[in-house]
């Protein structure tokens, strides 16, 4: 779920979607020597490989603890790692991360974190209790259209006919993917719940992506905003957990807290993979790739990752797609390719 901004000729920012929901912008990334040594195709493969598998790795956690707790630990840890890495790198290179945030900046980061790294991911975790992870991933094919239309309404950013047509294709593909699930025997109510959480996640992520884009346009440095946003997202997930448990809405079959690492090594391994690889390493790789080739070509990551997520669901989750699903995935991918091609976004 990441969002990246690019500028049209008038200087107005555009919001693009990529997997992982990190709310990035086209700011110059703070790089590591390891990331810098990777070729463009290696950066692309790293992003697709990790982000295409994080959806499945989430399933290692959803039945081991309350989703809100898993999200809180994931982004709390990721945020602290980002802030520590950024602080070390900025001391070495004297980059923008040395700026200290005031109360206003922290409030903006918190707003970004609540939607992008808390509520949207809590919905993803709940959705994956009832749906194959790959279907939830492909549901995000609707994000570029939602982001583009929202930017049009809020900021007056124009969108082209090709972008709208590609977006409609993507949404139609998503509808075709989910339609057969309602017909599976005995799964109607569970599928409805999963689809509802997926739709809510996409909408909440779009709000967070737009907030992240606006934060960057207000001059917030990307890396500190990302780190603090993740930290606040983790904290807000704990608040959501307290509310859910206080109202008695929590699951009666899933524990609130996970077992110890010795009792549930898969849960804790998933936490490290999601926080370190899925939220820090690949984000640095994606920003480096975006800086080299531009936001348009790099957004192909967002097209390829859901396809890999579907393949992982087939291989590891016993998911058996029908012809409608295959056609729907193809339609969603083609729609996103069409809308994200250079010239497919807005121009005043």
C-alpha positions as CSV (number, residue, x, y, z in Angstrom):
1,X,0.0,0.0,0.0
2,X,2.8,3.2,-0.7
3,X,1.8,6.4,-2.3
4,X,4.3,8.4,-4.4
5,X,3.9,11.9,-5.6
6,X,5.0,13.3,-8.9
7,X,4.6,16.8,-10.3
8,X,2.9,17.9,-13.5
9,X,3.9,20.9,-15.5
10,X,2.0,23.2,-13.2
11,X,3.7,21.9,-10.1
12,X,0.5,20.2,-8.6
13,X,1.3,16.9,-7.0
14,X,-0.2,13.6,-8.1
15,X,-0.8,10.6,-5.9
16,X,0.3,7.3,-7.3
17,X,-0.3,3.9,-5.6
18,X,2.2,1.2,-4.9
19,X,2.0,-1.8,-2.5
20,X,2.6,-1.5,1.1
21,X,0.8,1.8,2.0
22,X,3.9,3.7,3.1
23,X,2.8,7.1,1.9
24,X,6.1,7.9,0.3
25,X,6.9,10.9,-1.9
26,X,9.5,11.6,-4.5
27,X,11.9,13.0,-2.0
28,X,15.5,12.1,-2.3
29,X,15.9,8.9,-0.3
30,X,18.4,8.4,2.5
31,X,20.4,5.5,1.0
32,X,22.5,2.7,2.3
33,X,25.6,1.5,0.5
34,X,24.1,-1.9,0.0
35,X,21.0,-0.5,-1.7
36,X,23.1,1.8,-3.9
37,X,25.1,-1.1,-5.2
38,X,22.0,-2.9,-6.5
39,X,21.0,-2.6,-10.2
40,X,17.6,-1.3,-11.2
41,X,16.3,-4.8,-12.0
42,X,17.5,-6.0,-8.6
43,X,15.7,-3.2,-6.8
44,X,12.5,-4.0,-8.8
45,X,12.8,-7.7,-8.0
46,X,13.4,-7.0,-4.3
47,X,10.4,-4.8,-4.0
48,X,8.1,-7.2,-5.9
49,X,9.4,-10.3,-4.1
50,X,9.0,-8.9,-0.6
51,X,5.8,-6.9,-1.1
52,X,4.3,-9.7,-3.0
53,X,4.8,-12.1,-0.1
54,X,4.0,-9.8,2.8
55,X,0.3,-10.4,2.2
56,X,0.8,-14.1,2.9
57,X,3.1,-13.6,5.8
58,X,0.3,-11.6,7.5
59,X,-1.7,-14.8,7.7
60,X,1.0,-16.2,10.1
61,X,-0.2,-13.6,12.6
62,X,-4.0,-13.1,12.2
63,X,-4.9,-16.2,14.2
64,X,-2.2,-15.9,16.8
65,X,-3.2,-12.6,18.3
66,X,-5.6,-9.7,17.9
67,X,-4.9,-8.0,14.5
68,X,-4.6,-4.6,16.3
69,X,-1.8,-5.9,18.4
70,X,0.1,-7.3,15.4
71,X,-0.3,-4.1,13.5
72,X,0.9,-2.1,16.6
73,X,4.1,-4.1,17.0
74,X,4.8,-4.2,13.3
75,X,4.7,-0.4,12.7
76,X,6.0,0.6,16.1
77,X,9.1,-1.5,15.5
78,X,9.4,-0.3,11.8
79,X,9.0,3.3,12.8
80,X,11.7,3.1,15.4
81,X,14.0,1.4,13.0
82,X,13.3,4.1,10.3
83,X,14.0,6.9,12.8
84,X,17.2,5.4,14.1
85,X,18.5,4.7,10.5
86,X,17.5,8.2,9.3
87,X,19.2,9.8,12.3
88,X,22.4,7.9,11.7
89,X,22.4,8.6,8.0
90,X,21.6,12.3,8.4
91,X,24.6,12.6,10.7
92,X,26.8,11.1,8.0
93,X,25.5,13.1,5.1
94,X,24.0,16.2,6.8
95,X,20.6,15.7,5.0
96,X,17.2,17.1,5.7
97,X,16.4,14.6,8.5
98,X,18.3,16.8,11.0
99,X,15.2,19.0,11.2
100,X,13.3,18.7,14.4
101,X,9.5,18.5,14.3
102,X,7.3,20.8,16.4
103,X,3.8,20.1,17.7
104,X,2.2,20.9,14.3
105,X,4.5,18.5,12.4
106,X,3.9,15.7,14.9
107,X,0.1,16.2,14.5
108,X,0.4,15.9,10.7
109,X,2.5,12.8,11.1
110,X,0.0,11.3,13.5
111,X,-2.9,12.0,11.1
112,X,-0.9,10.2,8.3
113,X,-0.1,7.3,10.7
114,X,-3.6,6.7,11.9
115,X,-5.0,6.1,8.4
116,X,-2.0,4.7,6.6
117,X,-0.3,2.5,9.2
118,X,-3.0,1.7,11.6
119,X,-6.7,1.6,10.6
120,X,-6.0,0.5,7.0
121,X,-3.8,-2.4,8.1
122,X,-6.1,-3.4,10.9
123,X,-8.7,-3.9,8.2
124,X,-6.2,-5.9,6.1
125,X,-5.4,-8.2,8.9
126,X,-9.2,-8.8,9.6
127,X,-9.9,-9.3,5.9
128,X,-7.2,-12.0,5.7
129,X,-9.1,-14.0,8.3
130,X,-11.8,-14.6,5.8
131,X,-10.2,-14.2,2.3
132,X,-7.1,-15.6,0.6
133,X,-4.3,-13.0,1.1
134,X,-3.8,-12.7,-2.7
135,X,-7.4,-11.5,-3.1
136,X,-6.9,-8.8,-0.5
137,X,-3.8,-7.7,-2.3
138,X,-5.5,-7.4,-5.7
139,X,-8.3,-5.4,-4.1
140,X,-5.8,-2.6,-3.9
141,X,-5.9,-2.3,-7.7
142,X,-8.8,0.1,-7.1
143,X,-6.5,2.5,-5.1
144,X,-5.1,4.5,-8.1
145,X,-8.6,5.4,-9.3
146,X,-9.8,6.3,-5.8
147,X,-6.6,8.4,-5.1
148,X,-6.9,10.2,-8.5
149,X,-10.6,11.0,-8.1
150,X,-10.0,12.2,-4.5
151,X,-7.1,14.5,-5.6
152,X,-9.4,15.9,-8.3
153,X,-12.2,16.7,-5.9
154,X,-9.9,18.0,-3.1
155,X,-7.1,19.8,-5.0
156,X,-8.5,20.2,-8.5
157,X,-5.9,17.9,-10.1
158,X,-7.2,17.0,-13.6
159,X,-7.3,13.3,-14.7
160,X,-7.3,12.1,-18.3
161,X,-9.9,9.9,-20.0
162,X,-7.3,7.1,-20.2
163,X,-6.7,7.2,-16.5
164,X,-10.4,7.0,-15.8
165,X,-10.8,4.1,-18.3
166,X,-7.9,2.2,-16.8
167,X,-9.2,2.8,-13.3
168,X,-12.7,1.5,-14.3
169,X,-11.0,-1.6,-15.8
170,X,-9.1,-2.2,-12.6
171,X,-12.3,-1.9,-10.5
172,X,-14.2,-4.2,-12.9
173,X,-11.3,-6.7,-12.6
174,X,-11.5,-6.6,-8.8
175,X,-15.3,-7.2,-9.0
176,X,-14.8,-10.2,-11.2
177,X,-12.2,-11.6,-8.8
178,X,-14.4,-11.4,-5.7
179,X,-17.7,-12.4,-7.4
180,X,-17.0,-16.2,-7.4
181,X,-16.1,-16.1,-3.7
182,X,-19.8,-15.3,-2.8
183,X,-20.9,-18.5,-4.6
184,X,-18.7,-20.9,-2.6
185,X,-20.7,-23.1,-0.4
186,X,-21.0,-22.0,3.2
187,X,-18.7,-19.0,2.8
188,X,-21.1,-16.2,1.9
189,X,-21.1,-14.4,5.3
190,X,-17.4,-14.8,5.8
191,X,-16.7,-13.5,2.3
192,X,-18.9,-10.5,2.8
193,X,-17.0,-9.6,6.0
194,X,-13.7,-10.1,4.2
195,X,-14.8,-7.9,1.3
196,X,-16.1,-5.3,3.6
197,X,-12.8,-5.1,5.5
198,X,-10.8,-5.0,2.2
199,X,-12.9,-2.1,0.9
200,X,-12.5,-0.3,4.1
201,X,-8.8,-0.8,4.0
202,X,-8.5,0.5,0.5
203,X,-10.5,3.7,1.4
204,X,-8.6,4.3,4.6
205,X,-5.3,3.8,2.9
206,X,-6.3,6.3,0.2
207,X,-7.0,8.9,2.9
208,X,-3.6,8.2,4.4
209,X,-1.9,8.4,1.0
210,X,-3.4,11.8,0.3
211,X,-2.4,13.0,3.7
212,X,1.1,11.8,3.2
213,X,1.3,13.6,-0.2
214,X,0.0,16.8,1.4
215,X,2.4,16.5,4.3
216,X,5.3,16.4,1.8
217,X,3.9,19.4,-0.1
218,X,3.9,21.3,3.3
219,X,7.6,20.6,3.6
220,X,7.8,17.7,5.9
221,X,11.0,15.7,5.3
222,X,10.0,12.3,4.0
223,X,12.0,10.0,6.2
224,X,11.2,11.6,9.6
225,X,7.6,11.8,8.6
226,X,7.6,8.2,7.6
227,X,9.2,7.1,10.9
228,X,7.0,9.2,13.1
229,X,3.9,8.3,11.1
230,X,4.7,4.6,11.7
231,X,5.3,5.1,15.4
232,X,2.0,7.0,15.8
233,X,0.3,4.3,13.7
234,X,1.5,1.7,16.1
235,X,0.3,3.7,19.1
236,X,-3.1,4.3,17.6
237,X,-3.5,0.6,16.9
238,X,-3.1,0.0,20.6
239,X,-5.8,2.5,21.2
240,X,-8.0,0.7,18.7
241,X,-7.2,-2.6,20.5
242,X,-8.3,-1.1,23.9
243,X,-11.5,0.2,22.4
244,X,-12.3,-3.1,20.7
245,X,-11.6,-5.2,23.8
246,X,-13.5,-2.7,26.0
247,X,-16.6,-2.9,23.9
248,X,-16.4,-6.7,23.8
249,X,-15.9,-6.8,20.0
250,X,-12.8,-8.9,20.1
251,X,-12.6,-12.6,19.0
252,X,-13.4,-15.2,21.5
253,X,-11.3,-17.8,19.8
254,X,-8.1,-15.8,19.2
255,X,-5.9,-14.5,22.0
256,X,-5.2,-10.8,22.4
257,X,-1.5,-11.3,22.8
258,X,0.6,-13.8,21.0
259,X,2.3,-16.7,22.7
260,X,6.0,-16.5,23.5
261,X,8.6,-16.8,20.7
262,X,9.3,-20.4,21.7
263,X,5.6,-21.3,21.5
264,X,4.9,-19.4,18.3
265,X,8.1,-18.8,16.4
266,X,6.2,-18.3,13.1
267,X,4.3,-15.3,14.6
268,X,7.5,-13.6,15.7
269,X,9.4,-14.4,12.5
270,X,6.5,-12.8,10.6
271,X,6.8,-9.7,12.8
272,X,10.5,-9.3,11.9
273,X,9.9,-10.0,8.2
274,X,7.0,-7.5,8.0
275,X,8.7,-4.8,10.0
276,X,12.2,-5.0,8.7
277,X,12.0,-6.4,5.2
278,X,8.4,-5.4,4.3
279,X,8.5,-1.9,5.8
280,X,12.1,-0.7,5.9
281,X,14.4,-2.5,3.5
282,X,12.0,-2.6,0.5
283,X,10.9,1.0,1.1
284,X,14.5,2.1,0.8
285,X,14.9,0.0,-2.3
286,X,11.6,1.4,-3.8
287,X,12.7,5.1,-3.2
288,X,16.1,4.4,-4.7
289,X,14.5,2.8,-7.8
290,X,12.0,5.7,-8.0
291,X,14.8,8.2,-7.8
292,X,16.7,6.5,-10.7
293,X,13.9,5.7,-13.2
294,X,11.1,8.1,-12.1
295,X,7.7,7.5,-10.4
296,X,6.0,6.3,-13.6
297,X,8.2,3.2,-14.3
298,X,8.7,2.4,-10.7
299,X,5.0,2.2,-10.1
300,X,5.1,-1.1,-12.1
301,X,6.0,-2.6,-8.7
302,X,2.5,-2.0,-7.7
303,X,1.2,-3.9,-10.7
304,X,3.5,-6.9,-10.3
305,X,3.3,-7.4,-6.5
306,X,-0.4,-8.4,-6.4
307,X,0.1,-10.9,-9.2
308,X,2.8,-12.6,-7.1
309,X,0.5,-12.4,-4.1
310,X,-2.1,-14.4,-6.0
311,X,0.5,-17.0,-7.0
312,X,1.6,-17.3,-3.4
313,X,-2.0,-17.8,-2.3
314,X,-2.4,-20.6,-4.9
315,X,0.8,-22.3,-3.8
316,X,0.6,-21.9,0.0
317,X,-3.0,-21.3,1.0
318,X,-4.8,-23.9,-1.2
319,X,-6.6,-21.1,-3.1
320,X,-8.1,-22.5,-6.4
321,X,-9.1,-19.6,-8.7
322,X,-11.7,-20.1,-11.4
323,X,-11.6,-18.6,-14.9
324,X,-13.4,-15.5,-13.6
325,X,-10.6,-14.8,-11.2
326,X,-7.9,-15.3,-13.8
327,X,-9.7,-12.9,-16.2
328,X,-10.3,-10.5,-13.3
329,X,-6.6,-10.4,-12.4
330,X,-5.6,-9.8,-16.0
331,X,-8.2,-7.0,-16.3
332,X,-7.0,-5.4,-13.1
333,X,-3.4,-5.5,-14.1
334,X,-4.0,-4.2,-17.6
335,X,-6.1,-1.4,-16.2
336,X,-3.4,-0.3,-13.8
337,X,-0.7,-0.6,-16.5
338,X,-2.9,1.6,-18.8
339,X,-3.6,4.3,-16.2
340,X,0.0,4.4,-14.9
341,X,1.7,4.7,-18.3
342,X,3.5,8.1,-18.8
343,X,0.9,10.6,-19.9
344,X,-1.9,8.6,-18.2
345,X,-2.1,10.9,-15.2
346,X,-3.2,14.4,-14.8
347,X,-2.1,17.4,-16.7
348,X,-3.6,20.8,-16.2
